[in-house]
């Protein structure tokens, strides 16, 4: 069972969406939520479009900001917004007076804008991960206490219909107490390779994929178990991308090996990428089609992590980024049975299944969960509804994720890569950050 201290903390961070949260206050006053957004790359455009198309009755985008002056103008056009654009974050916040600041920048910059928004007196919604190292994490938690603002982390993986059903089954003790979790993540040669073309390949920007990508998965497990992680052991290697190839270039457009390289991608066929990235390269030099074999790749492409939770449960997690198909295999092993969640997309098959198997009982596929259309299998609209339509509504499954949830999910990844750096040493969460 979670300790009394953790139970108190969990009540605190689940309360992040309660009536004191500025969006709830705005809606209660019968007006739209004033939202200012910083970071207008691909993810930022996705957020902006979704809000404009689906929540225009409850949300007003009042400002768009990016350090790339050309990109923010292109993003404004792609989103379809009439909001003013800025390259100066402070100026945007001071002039637009938002209820909420949305942070969708490069991962390593999240903490900068989260903290500054709080200093200026505003609540914050940030994309995952919360942070990319322990120093950033401590600074965010300290700032939240100091300035008394609210923070929500956009963990849409909690909102998958299957993930919500698993949470319900666990709360009902369908498999008793969870003893261990097996979590295997497969990224295919399209999705996985994309991280090694972009800024994610640089550890200083992403905190490795254990933070940038896997924080989603660590948050799912923390949430399912309702118990914080306390200790992590990690192993990881760069075995496929980066230096592991006899030839390389800087980026695909100028590559002399186009005919030989199976990872060659023609960005000129993607109109949005051409506008948002290639057309804006002159401002900052960032290339969306970087070579996956570049020698500056300093993250791993294969990971194995073991996590000990406060309630005694163990997580065994693996991630590989060069697989022939995309998918996940997740199993929660309890004292009274097991839940399997298998999700494949590719390799000639597509399958999403939740199976409950009870000890000394039957095995059944669970089908009685709500499905809906929208991004990430309906997870995105579920998340957005909770923030922008029902910010003060009851939350029996604990779907809302605040600063503590964001911290714990990032800290598992941070502890994982610190363990890798130290040759597989055990790393305690409490030694990284004062929670």
N, C-alpha and C positions, 0 to 999 in steps of 0.2 A: 504494500500500500504506500502511496506517496506520503512523505513526511508532512506534519502540520505546516512547517515552513513553506514547503513547495505548494501545498494546497492554497495557502494565503497568497503566494505569488501568482498562482494560476488565476485566482479570482481577480487579482489586480489587473493582469494583462488582458484577460477576457473582457474586462470592463472598459477597454479602450474604445468600444463603439457605443457606449452608453450616452445618456442625454447630454453630458458635458461636452461631447465631441462636437466640434463646430458644424459639420454637415447636418447633424441631427437638429441643431438649433436653427440653422437656416431653413430647413424644411418645415420645422414647427412654426416658423414665422411666415410661412406661405411664400417663400421666395426660393429662387434657384441657388444652388451651391456655387459660389464663386471659386473657380479652380485655376491656379497658375501652375504651369508645367515647365520643368527644367530637364533638358535632354530630349532632342528631337531626331534621334536615329530611328532605325526600323521599329524598335519596341515602342518608342515614344509616339511615332505615327500611328501604330496599331491602337494604342490607348486613346489617342485623340480622335481617331475615326470612330471607334466604338462608342465613346461618350457622345460625340456629336450626332451619330446616327441613331443611337438607342436610348440616350438619356438627356436629350436636349430639353426635355420638359422639367428636369430636376437639376441639371448641371449647366453652368455657363463657363466656357473657357475664356478667361479674361487676359491671359498672357502666355506667350511661348518664349522660351529662352534656350539658347545653346551657345557654346563658345565658338562655334563655326557660323559666321554671319550668313553665309550663303545657304547652309543647310537649314537653318531655322526658317528662312523664307520659302525654300522648297517644301519643307514640312508643312508650313501653313497652307500652301496650295494643295498638297496631297490630303491633308486632313479636311480641308474645305472650311477652315475657320476664318473668321474675320477679326480675330484677336490681334492686338499689337505684338510685335516681336522685339526681343531684346538679346543682347550679348552680355549685359550686366545684370546679374541675378538680384542684387540689392535694389537696383532701380526698378526692376520688374515688380518685386514684392511691394515696395513702397508706393509705386504708382497705381497698381491694380488692386491692392488691399484684399487679397483672397481670403476665403474661409479655410481653404485647404491648398497645400503645396504638394504637387505630385512630382516625385523624383524618378526619372527614367534615364539616367546617365550611364556612362561606363561604371561598372561595379565599384571600382576603387574610389570613385568620387561620391558615392552615395552619402557617406558620413559628412562630407563637407557641406552639402546642401541641406541635409537633415538638421544638422546642428545650427547652421546659420538661419534657417527658417524658424526654428524654435527661438533663437535669440531675438529675432524680429517679431516674435509673438504669435506664431502661426502653427496650427496642427499640420501633420505631415502624413502623406501616404507614399510609401516607397516600394518600388519593385524589389524583388529579392535579388541578391542576398542583402541582408542588412548592412554587412561590412565584409572586408576581406582580410583583416588581421585583428589581433587582440587589442591593439592600441585604439583602433577606430571604434571597436565595440565598447570599450570602457568610456571613451569620450561621448558616445551617443547616450549611454545609460546615465552618465553624470549630467549631461545636458537636459535630459528629460526630467530628471529630479530637480535640477536647478531652475528651469524655466516653467515647469508645470504644464507643458503642452502634451497633446496626445499624438501617438504614433501608431499607424497600422502598416503591417507588412503584407504585401499582396501575394500570399501563398495560394495560388489557384489550385494546386494539387490536392488540397483538402476538399475541394469542391467537386471533384469527379464524382458522379453518381455512385460508382462502385466504392470509392473511398469513404463516402458518407455512410453507405450501407455497412461497410466493415466496422466503422466507428460505432454504429448502432448495435451491431452484433456483439461487439466487445463490451459495451456498456450494459448489455443484457446478460453478460457472462455466458454467452453461447458456447465458448470453449474454455470456460473457467478462467484461471489466472494465466496470463501469457508468460511463458518461460523463455522463449526465444523467437527471433524474427530472422528469416532468410530473405535477402533482398538482392536480386540480380538485375542490373540495368544493362541493356544492349543498345548502343547507338550504331546506326548503320554507316556505310561508307559515304553517304550523302550528308546526313545530319552530323555525324561525328566529325567528319572532315571539315565541316563549316567552322567549327571552333578553332581549328588550326589555320584557317585562312584569315581569321579576324583577330581583334585585339585580345581575345581570350587566351591566345597562345602564350601571352606574356604574363608571368605569374604576378608581377607588380600591378597589373590591371585587373586580373580576375581572381587572384587568390587560389589558382588552380581550379580544375573542374570539380574538385571536392567541395569547393565553396560556390562557385558560379552556377554549376548545374546541380550538384548533389544535395545542396541545401534544401531543395524541394523535398527530396526523399527523406532526409534526416528529420525535417519538420513533420512529414507524414507519420513517421515512426514515433517521434516524441509525442505527437498529438494522439495517435492510437493508444499508446501505452499510458498516457497521462502521467508521465514520469520523466524527470530531466536526465540527460546524459551526465555521467560523472567521470568517465575514463575512456580513453581512445588509444588504440594501437593501429598504425597504418603502414601499408606497404604500397609502393607505386613505382612504375618505370615508364620511360619513354622507349617503347619497343617497336613502334610502327612509323610514326610521323617524324618530322624534323630531320635529324642527322641520319636516319635509317633509310637512305636512298642514295644511289650513286650520282644522281644529277639533281639540279635545282635551279630556280630562277628567283626573281624578286616577286613577281606577280604574273598571273596567267596571261594577261593581254600581250605581254612582251616575251613570253616564254619560247625559247627555240626548241623545246621538247613537246610541243602541243600534240604531235602525232603519236608520241610514245607514252605520254603520261595518262593513266586512267583517271587521274584526279583533275585533269584540265577542265575548267569551267569557263564558259563564255558569258561574262557578265553583260556584254553588250546586247544580249537577248532579253534582258530584264529591264524594262523601261523604268520601273521605280528605282532600282539600284543605280541605274545610270544617272537619274536626276538627283537622288538623295546622297549618293556617295561619289561616283566618278566625276560628276559635274562640280563637286565641291572640294575635290582633292587639292586644288590650288591654295585653299585656306590653311590646311593643316597637314597635308601629305598623306592622310590616311587612305589605305587601299583596301577595298572590300574583298578583292580577289587575290589576296596574298598567297604565296606558294606554301603548300602544306609541308614542304621539305626544307623550309628555311632553317638556317642554323641558329636563329634567335629564339626558336621554340624552347621554352624552359619550364613547361609544365609536363606532367605525365599523361600518357594516353591509356594506361591500364591501372586499376586501383583495387586494393583489397583492404577493408577496414573492419575492425571489431570494436564495438561500442558496449560499454557496461552502463546500465541505467540504475537509477537510485533504488528502484523497486526490485532489483536483482535480475531483471530481464537482460538478455544479450541480443545485440544486433550483429549479424554477419552480412556485410555489404560488399558487393563487387560491381565494378563498372568497366566496360570495355567500349572503345570508341571507333572500332574499325570492323564491325560485324556485317555479315551479308544481309541481315534484316534487323528491323527495329523492334524493341519489345522490353517487357519486364516480366520477371517471375518472382512473385512475393508469396511467402508463407508465414503465417503466424501460428506458432505451436503452443498450445495451452494444456492445462491439466485435464481438460475434458474433451479435447479435440483439436482440430486444425482448420484454419481458413486459408484457402489458396486463391490468389488473384493473379491470373495470367493474362497478359496483354501483348499481342503480337500484331505487327502491321508491316507486312512485307514478306519476302521469301516465298511468295506464292500463296500466302494465306493471311487472313485477318481474323483475329479472335480476341474477344474480351470476355472473360468468365470469372465469376466469383463462385467458389465451391466451399460448402461447409460440410465437414466430415466429423461426426461425433464418435468418441471412443465407445465401442460396443454398440454402435448405432449405424444409421444409414448415412450415405454420402449424397448430397443434393446440390444441384446448381441453383444459386439464389437469383431470382429474376424480379422480385418485387421491389424494385427501386425506380425512382423517377428518372427519366431521361429527358433531355431537352437539346435543342439545336444551339449552335454557337461555338465559339472558339474553344479549343482543347476539350472537345467532347461535351460541351455544355458547362464546363467548369468556369469559364470566364464570365458568362452572364450571371451565374450563381454568385460569384464573388462580387461583381459589380452591383447586383441588386442589394446585397447586404450593406454595401457602403453608400450607395447613391439613391436607393429607394427606401430602405428599411434600416437606417443606421442605429435606431434605438430599439429595434425589435428584439424579442427573446431569442436566445441562441443556444438551444438545448444541446447541440452537438459540439459547441465550442469552436465554431468555424472561424471566428475572428482571431486574428493573430496580431499581437502587439509587440512591444520592444523585447520583452523577455523571450517570447517564442522566436523572434527573429535572431536574438542573440544566441540562444541555444542551438538553433539550426546551423548558423554560421560557425559557431565554436566547435561543433563536431568536425566540420571540414577543416577549420584552422588547426585544431588539435591533430587531425589526420595528417596534414602536410607537415606539421612540426615533427610528428613522429617519423615520417618518411625522412625528413632532414637529419634526424638523429638515429637513423639506422634501425627503426622499429621499436624505439623506447615507448613505454607507456606514458601518456600525457594526461594529467588531471585537469579537468575544466576549471576547477577552483584555483589552479596555479596560473591560469591565463588571465582571468578577469574576476574582479570582486563583484559578485552578484548580490 
